[in-house]
Amino acid sequence: MEQKKKMGRPPIGEKRLKDRIFVLVSEETKKKLEHCKAKLGLTTSDVVRKGIDKIYDETEK
């Protein structure tokens, strides 16, 4: 029986995700994040990326 090779995480979109960002947040901010994740069905990383994109777009107007 042939074993499948283990592979890393599949890339999201076209760009390889390789950088990590660690942040400290208050309990209130964590609750807001959890609320957004539940409402939108997204991961923590997805919510953070969308937030960064939204703020970036606002600053470019």
DOPA-887367 format. One record per residue: residue in three letters; y negated, x, z negated of N, C-alpha, C in turn; residue number from 1. Coordinates in nm, 4 decimals. Layout:
BEGIN
<aa->ALA; nY->Y; nX->X; nZ->Z; caY->Y; caX->X; caZ->Z; cY->Y; cX->X; cZ->Z; i->NUM>;
...
END
This chain:
BEGIN
<aa->MET; nY->0.1188; nX->0.0840; nZ->0.0000; caY->0.0000; caX->0.0000; caZ->0.0000; cY->-0.1249; cX->0.0883; cZ->0.0000; i->1>;
<aa->GLU; nY->-0.2151; nX->0.0608; nZ->0.0902; caY->-0.3366; caX->0.1411; caZ->0.1045; cY->-0.4458; cX->0.0898; cZ->0.0110; i->2>;
<aa->GLN; nY->-0.5080; nX->0.1833; nZ->-0.0629; caY->-0.6158; caX->0.1448; caZ->-0.1538; cY->-0.7499; cX->0.1550; cZ->-0.0825; i->3>;
<aa->LYS; nY->-0.8365; nX->0.0620; nZ->-0.1137; caY->-0.9714; caX->0.0659; caZ->-0.0577; cY->-1.0529; cX->0.1709; cZ->-0.1315; i->4>;
<aa->LYS; nY->-1.1394; nX->0.2398; nZ->-0.0586; caY->-1.2273; caX->0.3374; caZ->-0.1205; cY->-1.3351; cX->0.2655; cZ->-0.1991; i->5>;
<aa->LYS; nY->-1.3662; nX->0.3177; nZ->-0.3164; caY->-1.4758; caX->0.2600; caZ->-0.3943; cY->-1.6071; cX->0.2997; cZ->-0.3290; i->6>;
<aa->MET; nY->-1.6963; nX->0.2051; nZ->-0.3259; caY->-1.8268; caX->0.2321; caZ->-0.2678; cY->-1.9325; cX->0.1964; cZ->-0.3701; i->7>;
<aa->GLY; nY->-2.0515; nX->0.2504; nZ->-0.3542; caY->-2.1624; caX->0.2182; caZ->-0.4422; cY->-2.2137; cX->0.0785; cZ->-0.4151; i->8>;
<aa->ARG; nY->-2.3243; nX->0.0479; nZ->-0.4793; caY->-2.3842; caX->-0.0837; caZ->-0.4582; cY->-2.4236; cX->-0.0999; cZ->-0.3128; i->9>;
<aa->PRO; nY->-2.4033; nX->-0.2187; nZ->-0.2595; caY->-2.4481; caX->-0.2412; caZ->-0.1213; cY->-2.6003; cX->-0.2449; cZ->-0.1161; i->10>;
<aa->PRO; nY->-2.6568; nX->-0.1910; nZ->-0.0105; caY->-2.8030; caX->-0.1922; caZ->0.0000; cY->-2.8563; cX->-0.3344; cZ->0.0135; i->11>;
<aa->ILE; nY->-2.9730; nX->-0.3589; nZ->-0.0424; caY->-3.0394; caX->-0.4882; caZ->-0.0298; cY->-3.1446; cX->-0.4722; cZ->0.0784; i->12>;
<aa->GLY; nY->-3.1353; nX->-0.5517; nZ->0.1796; caY->-3.2298; caX->-0.5401; caZ->0.2892; cY->-3.2006; cX->-0.4137; cZ->0.3692; i->13>;
<aa->GLU; nY->-3.3033; nX->-0.3579; nZ->0.4284; caY->-3.2853; caX->-0.2412; caZ->0.5141; cY->-3.3052; cX->-0.1101; cZ->0.4407; i->14>;
<aa->LYS; nY->-3.3753; nX->-0.1119; nZ->0.3290; caY->-3.4063; caX->0.0118; caZ->0.2591; cY->-3.3085; cX->0.0352; cZ->0.1449; i->15>;
<aa->ARG; nY->-3.2674; nX->0.1578; nZ->0.1298; caY->-3.1775; caX->0.1967; caZ->0.0214; cY->-3.2563; cX->0.1988; cZ->-0.1088; i->16>;
<aa->LEU; nY->-3.1996; nX->0.1380; nZ->-0.2130; caY->-3.2662; caX->0.1348; caZ->-0.3426; cY->-3.2145; cX->0.2508; cZ->-0.4249; i->17>;
<aa->LYS; nY->-3.3049; nX->0.3452; nZ->-0.4571; caY->-3.2592; caX->0.4640; caZ->-0.5280; cY->-3.3440; cX->0.4961; cZ->-0.6503; i->18>;
<aa->ASP; nY->-3.4617; nX->0.4399; nZ->-0.6622; caY->-3.5513; caX->0.4708; caZ->-0.7735; cY->-3.5404; cX->0.3647; cZ->-0.8815; i->19>;
<aa->ARG; nY->-3.5472; nX->0.4089; nZ->-1.0068; caY->-3.5423; caX->0.3174; caZ->-1.1206; cY->-3.6744; cX->0.3227; cZ->-1.1949; i->20>;
<aa->ILE; nY->-3.7112; nX->0.2089; nZ->-1.2514; caY->-3.8312; caX->0.1992; caZ->-1.3340; cY->-3.7896; cX->0.1343; cZ->-1.4650; i->21>;
<aa->PHE; nY->-3.8243; nX->0.1970; nZ->-1.5748; caY->-3.7957; caX->0.1408; caZ->-1.7060; cY->-3.9270; cX->0.0986; cZ->-1.7699; i->22>;
<aa->VAL; nY->-3.9309; nX->-0.0220; nZ->-1.8257; caY->-4.0530; caX->-0.0705; caZ->-1.8901; cY->-4.0197; cX->-0.1318; cZ->-2.0260; i->23>;
<aa->LEU; nY->-4.1145; nX->-0.1232; nZ->-2.1149; caY->-4.1038; caX->-0.1910; caZ->-2.2436; cY->-4.1856; cX->-0.3186; cZ->-2.2339; i->24>;
<aa->VAL; nY->-4.1317; nX->-0.4279; nZ->-2.2853; caY->-4.2017; caX->-0.5564; caZ->-2.2807; cY->-4.1939; cX->-0.6237; cZ->-2.4170; i->25>;
<aa->SER; nY->-4.2864; nX->-0.7152; nZ->-2.4391; caY->-4.2843; caX->-0.7939; caZ->-2.5624; cY->-4.1773; cX->-0.9024; cZ->-2.5503; i->26>;
<aa->GLU; nY->-4.1463; nX->-0.9645; nZ->-2.6619; caY->-4.0488; caX->-1.0744; caZ->-2.6618; cY->-4.0987; cX->-1.1889; cZ->-2.5733; i->27>;
<aa->GLU; nY->-4.2308; nX->-1.2144; nZ->-2.5769; caY->-4.2892; caX->-1.3211; caZ->-2.4954; cY->-4.2698; cX->-1.2934; cZ->-2.3459; i->28>;
<aa->THR; nY->-4.2955; nX->-1.1693; nZ->-2.3042; caY->-4.2771; caX->-1.1332; caZ->-2.1636; cY->-4.1308; cX->-1.1435; cZ->-2.1240; i->29>;
<aa->LYS; nY->-4.0416; nX->-1.1034; nZ->-2.2120; caY->-3.8978; caX->-1.1134; caZ->-2.1834; cY->-3.8567; cX->-1.2591; cZ->-2.1657; i->30>;
<aa->LYS; nY->-3.9108; nX->-1.3488; nZ->-2.2488; caY->-3.8792; caX->-1.4914; caZ->-2.2358; cY->-3.9301; cX->-1.5459; cZ->-2.1025; i->31>;
<aa->LYS; nY->-4.0481; nX->-1.5020; nZ->-2.0618; caY->-4.1031; caX->-1.5447; caZ->-1.9324; cY->-4.0137; cX->-1.4973; cZ->-1.8187; i->32>;
<aa->LEU; nY->-3.9666; nX->-1.3741; nZ->-1.8280; caY->-3.8768; caX->-1.3199; caZ->-1.7264; cY->-3.7482; cX->-1.4006; cZ->-1.7200; i->33>;
<aa->GLU; nY->-3.6893; nX->-1.4293; nZ->-1.8355; caY->-3.5658; caX->-1.5068; caZ->-1.8398; cY->-3.5861; cX->-1.6467; cZ->-1.7816; i->34>;
<aa->HIS; nY->-3.7014; nX->-1.7060; nZ->-1.8092; caY->-3.7347; caX->-1.8377; caZ->-1.7542; cY->-3.7401; cX->-1.8309; cZ->-1.6013; i->35>;
<aa->CYS; nY->-3.8093; nX->-1.7302; nZ->-1.5488; caY->-3.8208; caX->-1.7145; caZ->-1.4036; cY->-3.6842; cX->-1.6927; cZ->-1.3398; i->36>;
<aa->LYS; nY->-3.6009; nX->-1.6104; nZ->-1.4019; caY->-3.4670; caX->-1.5845; caZ->-1.3497; cY->-3.3859; cX->-1.7130; cZ->-1.3419; i->37>;
<aa->ALA; nY->-3.3910; nX->-1.7935; nZ->-1.4480; caY->-3.3138; caX->-1.9176; caZ->-1.4516; cY->-3.3654; cX->-2.0179; cZ->-1.3486; i->38>;
<aa->LYS; nY->-3.4970; nX->-2.0335; nZ->-1.3397; caY->-3.5558; caX->-2.1310; caZ->-1.2469; cY->-3.5310; cX->-2.0944; cZ->-1.1016; i->39>;
<aa->LEU; nY->-3.5380; nX->-1.9641; nZ->-1.0714; caY->-3.5284; caX->-1.9196; caZ->-0.9328; cY->-3.3896; cX->-1.8716; cZ->-0.8930; i->40>;
<aa->GLY; nY->-3.3019; nX->-1.8541; nZ->-0.9916; caY->-3.1677; caX->-1.8047; caZ->-0.9615; cY->-3.1686; cX->-1.6614; cZ->-0.9110; i->41>;
<aa->LEU; nY->-3.2566; nX->-1.5803; nZ->-0.9671; caY->-3.2727; caX->-1.4419; caZ->-0.9239; cY->-3.2302; cX->-1.3453; cZ->-1.0340; i->42>;
<aa->THR; nY->-3.2142; nX->-1.2198; nZ->-0.9968; caY->-3.1869; caX->-1.1154; caZ->-1.0944; cY->-3.3183; cX->-1.0628; cZ->-1.1501; i->43>;
<aa->THR; nY->-3.3086; nX->-0.9861; nZ->-1.2570; caY->-3.4279; caX->-0.9222; caZ->-1.3135; cY->-3.4973; cX->-0.8382; cZ->-1.2068; i->44>;
<aa->SER; nY->-3.4199; nX->-0.7581; nZ->-1.1358; caY->-3.4778; caX->-0.6714; caZ->-1.0319; cY->-3.5491; cX->-0.7524; cZ->-0.9250; i->45>;
<aa->ASP; nY->-3.4893; nX->-0.8639; nZ->-0.8831; caY->-3.5516; caX->-0.9473; caZ->-0.7802; cY->-3.6849; cX->-1.0034; cZ->-0.8283; i->46>;
<aa->VAL; nY->-3.6900; nX->-1.0506; nZ->-0.9530; caY->-3.8141; caX->-1.1066; caZ->-1.0070; cY->-3.9217; cX->-0.9978; cZ->-1.0134; i->47>;
<aa->VAL; nY->-3.8854; nX->-0.8799; nZ->-1.0590; caY->-3.9822; caX->-0.7699; caZ->-1.0687; cY->-4.0324; cX->-0.7317; cZ->-0.9298; i->48>;
<aa->ARG; nY->-3.9412; nX->-0.7196; nZ->-0.8332; caY->-3.9835; caX->-0.6845; caZ->-0.6967; cY->-4.0781; cX->-0.7894; cZ->-0.6396; i->49>;
<aa->LYS; nY->-4.0443; nX->-0.9185; nZ->-0.6588; caY->-4.1307; caX->-1.0254; caZ->-0.6086; cY->-4.2677; cX->-1.0221; cZ->-0.6759; i->50>;
<aa->GLY; nY->-4.2700; nX->-0.9938; nZ->-0.8056; caY->-4.3966; caX->-0.9842; caZ->-0.8781; cY->-4.4826; cX->-0.8707; cZ->-0.8254; i->51>;
<aa->ILE; nY->-4.4211; nX->-0.7562; nZ->-0.8023; caY->-4.4943; caX->-0.6417; caZ->-0.7483; cY->-4.5476; cX->-0.6744; cZ->-0.6096; i->52>;
<aa->ASP; nY->-4.4635; nX->-0.7348; nZ->-0.5254; caY->-4.5074; caX->-0.7722; caZ->-0.3909; cY->-4.6244; cX->-0.8697; cZ->-0.3955; i->53>;
<aa->LYS; nY->-4.6182; nX->-0.9665; nZ->-0.4866; caY->-4.7245; caX->-1.0672; caZ->-0.4970; cY->-4.8563; cX->-1.0022; cZ->-0.5391; i->54>;
<aa->ILE; nY->-4.8535; nX->-0.9181; nZ->-0.6390; caY->-4.9753; caX->-0.8522; caZ->-0.6849; cY->-5.0282; cX->-0.7569; cZ->-0.5778; i->55>;
<aa->TYR; nY->-4.9390; nX->-0.6857; nZ->-0.5098; caY->-4.9807; caX->-0.5972; caZ->-0.4020; cY->-5.0533; cX->-0.6754; cZ->-0.2927; i->56>;
<aa->ASP; nY->-4.9920; nX->-0.7878; nZ->-0.2511; caY->-5.0533; caX->-0.8706; caZ->-0.1477; cY->-5.1910; cX->-0.9210; cZ->-0.1901; i->57>;
<aa->GLU; nY->-5.2051; nX->-0.9595; nZ->-0.3168; caY->-5.3340; caX->-1.0066; caZ->-0.3675; cY->-5.4394; cX->-0.8971; cZ->-0.3645; i->58>;
<aa->THR; nY->-5.3997; nX->-0.7742; nZ->-0.3934; caY->-5.4972; caX->-0.6642; caZ->-0.3942; cY->-5.5344; cX->-0.6181; cZ->-0.2546; i->59>;
<aa->GLU; nY->-5.4554; nX->-0.6554; nZ->-0.1565; caY->-5.4835; caX->-0.6159; caZ->-0.0188; cY->-5.5695; cX->-0.7167; cZ->0.0566; i->60>;
<aa->LYS; nY->-5.6023; nX->-0.8281; nZ->-0.0075; caY->-5.6840; caX->-0.9320; caZ->0.0586; cY->-5.8288; cX->-0.8913; cZ->0.0613; i->61>;
END
